[in-house]
Amino acid sequence: MLINIISLYCNTPMIFLESQEQLMDIYERLDEISADTAEARAANILHGLGFTREMQNKKTKDFSGGWRMRIALARALYVKPHLLLLDEPTNHLDLDACVWLEEELRKTRMELLENQMKQYNWEQDQINHMKNYIARFGHGSAKLARQAQSKEKTLAKMVAQGLTEKVTSDKLVTFYFPSCGTIPPPVIMVQNVSFRYSDSTPLIYKNLEFGIDLDTRLALVGPNGAGKSTLLKLLYGELTPSEGMIRKNSHLRIARYHQHLHELLDLDLSPLEYMMKEFPDVKEKEEMRKIIGRYGLTGRQQVCPIRQLSDGQRCRVVFAWLAWQVPHLLLLDEPTNHLDMETIDALADAINDFDGGMVLVSHDFRLISQVAEEIWVCEKGTCTKWQGDILSYKDHLKSKILKDAAKRK
């Protein structure tokens, strides 16, 4: 069939040559992406990003936005690009997928270095060949070589003088959670709690029993679908236990951050107008400007419509709104999405200065290491305290992923 198509378009030698070149380009590209193992490689990438066999056979349109982002990431990895541009690739990934991605990129880098070494050796062979040619066959080539050396010196001088524009850091970002005062412990008691979304679905949790106080600094980890966000919703009161009871101190104030909270903002209002509307006790605009300014929103950002702000700036509006509710307990579900490194560090500092409690769900190992004093693993219907820090848990995940990869070969 392929030969028939080629012969159809190859009525002249020139067209035939062009078709041959195009065909060779296609074959080279197929060879680059290892087309003979394409399906198996695609399955391995999807598996690493958390897709089960059943999920791999579903249509893309049937996935949520977060899973579609994983599909886009899988596609980028699959094509083996010469240059891979990643903009916040870990958004919507759980810790398992983050560790797998880190290992995959490390492996890709090793392959690139190996190819680079092959290219280097080839170039050295060419250089040696040129030098031998110059030594044997006269001054013409040597003159060209001297010209090249002259250009090399000129370039080195330009680089030494500095061609790159100096990088200047942004204004320091700060976050702030007001003092919440004290209330007697325990502020939350989870008593023999089990939960399922409906009678026809399996239990996500069974017989949970624990307490939370104002000195709690807890990170929940575990695979996607283990129920980490569900547990935060149960603690907040958005979901009701199927069995058991969650008791809360009557004076307890809880603030819950989740990934879709910024979608509830009134986009036609400015951050200043929105905060004045939400907190009418603050009468003076200048006072509210100072409050908003604590979260890295200054000048025009405070008075332009929220719809004109970036996702990261909208998140800062949300954090300002949450913080000014003066909560005793922070429930943070993936708070680092859309935040840059400096803002994440500012958030970590604010959490560490906060005199209330915190329960965190995050794929950001760095944030967890900065703020969490306990790690709980959510899986198989329960929560188990991890006997170690988040880095030892990361090593555990890495070991599990490497063993799984070895089995799949």
C-alpha positions in Angstrom: 0.0 0.0 0.0 2.8 2.4 1.0 4.7 1.6 -2.3 1.5 2.3 -4.3 1.1 5.7 -2.6 4.7 6.6 -3.3 4.6 5.6 -6.9 1.4 7.6 -7.4 3.2 10.8 -6.5 6.6 10.0 -8.1 5.9 10.7 -11.8 9.1 12.7 -12.1 12.7 12.0 -10.8 12.6 15.3 -8.8 9.3 14.4 -7.1 10.6 10.9 -6.4 13.7 12.3 -4.7 11.5 14.6 -2.6 9.3 11.8 -1.6 12.2 9.6 -0.7 13.6 12.3 1.5 10.2 12.8 3.2 10.0 9.0 3.7 13.5 8.8 5.1 12.6 11.7 7.5 9.5 9.7 8.7 11.6 6.5 9.2 14.2 8.5 11.1 11.5 10.0 13.4 9.9 6.6 13.9 13.3 5.2 14.9 13.9 8.1 17.3 10.6 7.4 19.2 11.2 3.6 19.1 8.0 3.0 17.2 8.4 -0.8 17.4 7.9 -0.6 21.2 5.5 2.4 21.1 2.4 0.8 22.7 4.4 -0.7 25.6 6.3 2.5 26.2 3.0 4.5 26.2 1.5 2.1 28.7 4.6 2.4 31.0 4.4 6.2 31.0 0.7 6.2 31.7 1.2 3.7 34.5 3.9 5.8 36.0 1.5 8.8 36.0 -1.1 6.8 37.9 -3.3 5.4 35.1 -4.6 1.8 35.7 -5.1 -0.6 32.8 -8.8 0.2 32.7 -8.1 4.0 32.7 -5.7 3.6 29.8 -8.5 2.3 27.6 -10.9 5.1 28.5 -11.6 8.1 26.1 -9.8 11.3 26.9 -13.1 13.2 27.0 -14.2 11.0 29.9 -11.4 12.3 32.2 -11.5 15.3 34.6 -9.3 18.3 34.0 -6.6 17.1 36.3 -6.3 13.7 34.6 -6.3 15.4 31.2 -3.3 17.4 32.4 -1.6 14.1 33.1 -2.4 12.9 29.6 -0.8 16.0 28.2 2.3 15.4 30.3 2.4 11.7 29.1 2.2 12.8 25.5 5.1 15.3 26.0 7.2 12.6 27.5 6.2 10.0 24.9 7.4 11.9 21.8 11.0 12.1 23.2 11.4 15.8 22.3 14.7 17.4 21.7 13.6 20.2 24.1 11.1 19.5 26.8 9.4 22.7 28.2 7.6 22.0 31.5 5.4 24.6 33.1 4.3 23.4 36.6 4.3 19.8 35.5 3.5 18.5 39.0 0.2 20.3 39.4 -2.5 17.6 39.7 0.1 14.9 40.4 0.2 12.9 43.7 3.5 12.2 45.5 3.8 8.8 43.8 3.5 10.3 40.3 5.9 13.1 41.3 8.6 10.6 42.3 8.1 8.6 39.1 8.4 11.8 37.0 11.6 12.8 38.8 13.1 9.4 38.1 11.9 9.5 34.4 13.5 12.9 33.8 16.7 11.7 35.5 16.8 8.7 33.2 16.1 10.9 30.2 18.9 13.2 31.2 21.3 10.2 31.5 20.3 9.1 28.0 20.8 12.7 26.7 24.3 12.8 28.3 25.1 9.4 26.7 24.0 10.7 23.3 25.9 14.0 23.9 29.1 11.9 24.6 28.6 10.1 21.4 28.3 13.4 19.5 31.4 14.7 21.4 33.4 11.7 20.3 32.3 12.1 16.7 33.3 15.8 16.8 36.7 15.0 18.3 37.3 12.5 15.5 36.4 15.2 12.9 38.7 17.7 14.6 41.6 15.3 14.6 40.9 14.5 11.0 40.9 18.2 10.1 44.2 18.8 12.0 45.8 15.9 10.2 44.6 17.3 6.9 45.9 20.7 7.7 49.3 19.4 8.7 49.6 17.4 5.5 48.0 19.5 2.8 49.1 23.1 3.1 48.5 26.6 4.3 45.1 27.3 2.9 43.2 25.2 5.4 45.6 26.4 8.2 44.6 30.0 7.4 40.9 29.1 7.8 41.8 27.4 11.0 43.5 30.6 12.3 40.4 32.6 11.3 38.3 30.2 13.4 40.6 30.6 16.3 40.3 34.4 16.0 36.5 34.2 16.1 36.7 31.9 19.1 38.8 34.5 21.0 36.4 37.3 20.1 33.4 35.3 21.3 35.2 34.4 24.6 35.9 38.1 25.2 32.2 39.0 24.6 31.1 36.3 27.0 33.6 37.5 29.6 32.2 41.1 29.3 28.7 39.7 29.9 26.1 39.3 27.3 23.3 38.0 29.6 21.0 40.5 31.2 21.3 40.5 35.0 18.5 38.7 36.8 16.7 40.8 39.4 14.5 39.2 42.0 10.9 40.3 42.6 9.8 42.1 45.7 9.8 39.8 48.7 6.4 38.0 49.1 5.0 37.5 52.6 2.0 35.6 53.9 0.3 36.1 57.3 -2.2 34.2 59.4 -3.5 36.3 62.4 -3.3 34.8 65.9 -6.3 32.7 66.5 -6.2 32.5 70.3 -6.6 29.3 72.3 -9.4 26.9 72.8 -9.2 23.8 75.0 -8.1 20.5 73.4 -9.1 18.3 71.6 -10.6 20.7 69.0 -11.7 17.7 66.8 -12.4 14.1 67.8 -12.9 11.5 65.1 -14.7 8.6 66.7 -15.0 5.2 64.9 -15.7 7.0 61.5 -16.4 5.1 58.3 -17.3 6.7 55.0 -18.5 5.8 51.6 -20.1 8.0 49.0 -23.1 5.8 48.4 -24.5 2.4 49.5 -23.3 0.9 46.2 -19.7 2.0 46.5 -16.9 0.5 48.7 -15.8 2.1 52.0 -13.1 4.7 51.5 -12.4 4.8 55.3 -13.3 2.3 58.0 -13.2 2.8 61.8 -11.0 6.0 61.9 -10.1 7.1 65.4 -7.9 10.2 66.1 -7.9 13.7 67.5 -6.6 17.1 66.2 -5.4 20.0 68.4 -4.1 23.5 67.8 -0.5 22.2 67.8 -1.2 19.6 65.0 1.1 19.8 62.0 0.0 16.9 59.9 0.6 16.0 56.2 -1.6 13.3 54.6 0.1 11.3 51.8 -0.9 8.3 49.7 -1.9 7.4 46.1 -4.6 9.2 44.2 -8.0 8.0 45.1 -7.0 7.0 48.7 -9.3 9.6 50.1 -7.0 12.4 51.3 -9.2 15.2 50.1 -12.3 13.2 51.3 -10.8 13.2 54.8 -10.4 17.0 54.7 -14.0 17.4 53.6 -15.1 15.2 56.5 -13.1 17.3 59.0 -14.5 20.5 57.5 -18.1 19.2 57.6 -18.7 19.2 53.9 -19.2 15.5 54.1 -21.0 13.5 56.8 -19.6 10.1 58.1 -21.5 7.0 57.0 -20.9 5.6 60.4 -19.4 7.1 63.6 -19.1 10.7 64.7 -16.8 13.8 64.3 -17.0 16.0 67.4 -15.8 19.6 67.2 -15.2 22.3 69.8 -18.2 24.7 69.6 -15.8 27.7 69.2 -13.7 26.1 66.5 -13.2 28.1 63.3 -11.9 26.1 60.3 -10.5 27.5 57.0 -10.3 25.0 54.1 -8.2 25.7 51.0 -8.9 23.6 47.9 -7.9 23.7 44.3 -11.2 25.1 43.0 -11.7 27.8 45.6 -10.5 30.6 43.4 -13.4 29.7 41.0 -15.8 31.1 43.6 -14.3 34.6 43.5 -16.4 37.4 42.0 -14.3 38.1 39.0 -15.9 41.5 38.3 -14.7 42.9 41.7 -11.2 44.0 42.5 -9.4 42.3 45.4 -9.9 45.4 47.4 -13.7 45.5 46.7 -14.0 41.7 47.3 -12.3 41.9 50.7 -14.3 45.0 51.8 -17.5 43.1 50.9 -16.5 39.9 52.7 -15.2 41.7 55.8 -17.4 44.8 56.4 -15.9 45.3 59.9 -12.9 46.8 58.1 -14.2 50.2 57.3 -11.1 52.0 55.9 -9.8 51.1 52.4 -6.3 52.0 53.4 -6.4 49.4 56.2 -7.7 46.8 53.8 -5.0 47.7 51.3 -2.4 46.9 54.0 -4.1 43.6 54.7 -4.1 42.6 51.0 -0.5 43.8 50.6 0.7 41.2 53.1 -0.1 38.6 50.5 2.0 40.1 47.7 -0.8 42.1 46.0 0.2 45.7 45.6 -0.7 48.8 43.6 -2.8 48.2 40.5 -3.3 44.5 41.4 -5.4 45.5 44.4 -7.9 47.6 42.3 -8.1 45.9 38.9 -10.9 43.2 38.3 -9.9 39.8 39.7 -10.4 38.4 36.2 -7.3 40.3 35.1 -5.1 38.6 37.7 -3.0 35.5 37.0 -4.0 32.2 38.7 -1.2 32.7 41.2 -2.5 36.2 42.1 -6.0 34.9 42.5 -4.7 32.2 44.9 -3.2 35.1 47.0 -6.6 36.7 47.1 -8.1 33.4 48.4 -5.4 33.1 51.0 -6.0 36.7 52.2 -9.7 35.8 52.4 -9.1 32.6 54.3 -6.6 34.1 56.7 -8.8 37.0 57.7 -11.5 34.5 58.9 -9.0 34.0 61.7 -9.3 30.2 61.8 -8.0 27.9 64.5 -7.4 25.1 62.0 -6.1 25.2 58.4 -7.1 22.4 56.1 -4.9 22.8 53.0 -5.6 20.7 49.9 -2.8 21.2 47.3 -2.1 24.9 48.2 1.0 25.2 46.0 -0.7 24.9 42.7 -0.1 28.1 40.7 2.4 29.4 43.3 6.0 30.1 42.6 8.9 29.0 44.8 9.2 32.3 46.7 5.5 32.3 47.4 5.5 28.7 48.6 8.4 29.6 51.0 6.4 32.6 52.2 3.4 30.3 52.8 5.6 27.8 54.7 7.0 30.6 56.9 3.4 31.8 57.6 2.3 28.3 58.6 5.2 27.9 60.9 4.4 31.2 62.6 0.7 30.3 62.9 -0.5 29.5 66.4 -3.3 27.2 65.2 -3.4 23.7 63.8 -2.8 22.5 60.2 -3.7 19.4 58.1 -2.0 19.4 54.7 -2.5 17.4 51.4 0.3 18.3 49.0 2.4 16.8 46.2 5.2 19.3 47.1 7.9 17.4 49.1 9.6 20.6 49.9 6.6 22.3 51.5 5.8 19.1 53.5 9.4 19.0 54.8 9.1 22.6 55.9 5.8 22.5 57.8 4.8 18.9 58.7 5.7 17.3 62.0 3.8 14.1 61.3 3.2 12.1 58.1 0.1 9.9 57.8 -0.2 7.5 54.9 -3.8 7.1 53.6 -4.4 3.8 51.9 -6.6 0.6 52.2 -9.3 2.4 54.2 -7.2 3.8 57.0 -4.6 6.3 58.0 -1.2 5.1 59.4 1.5 7.2 60.9 4.7 7.0 58.9 7.7 6.3 61.2 10.0 8.8 59.6 10.2 12.1 57.8 8.9 12.9 54.3 12.3 12.3 52.7 12.3 8.7 54.0 8.8 8.3 52.6 10.1 9.6 49.2 12.9 7.0 49.3 10.3 4.4 50.0 8.2 5.5 47.0 11.3 5.6 44.8 12.2 2.0 45.8 8.7 0.8 45.1 8.6 2.5 41.7 12.0 1.0 40.7 10.9 -2.5 41.7 7.7 -2.1 39.8 9.6 -0.9 36.7 11.9 -3.9 36.9 8.9 -6.3 37.1 7.3 -4.6 34.0 10.4 -5.2 31.8 
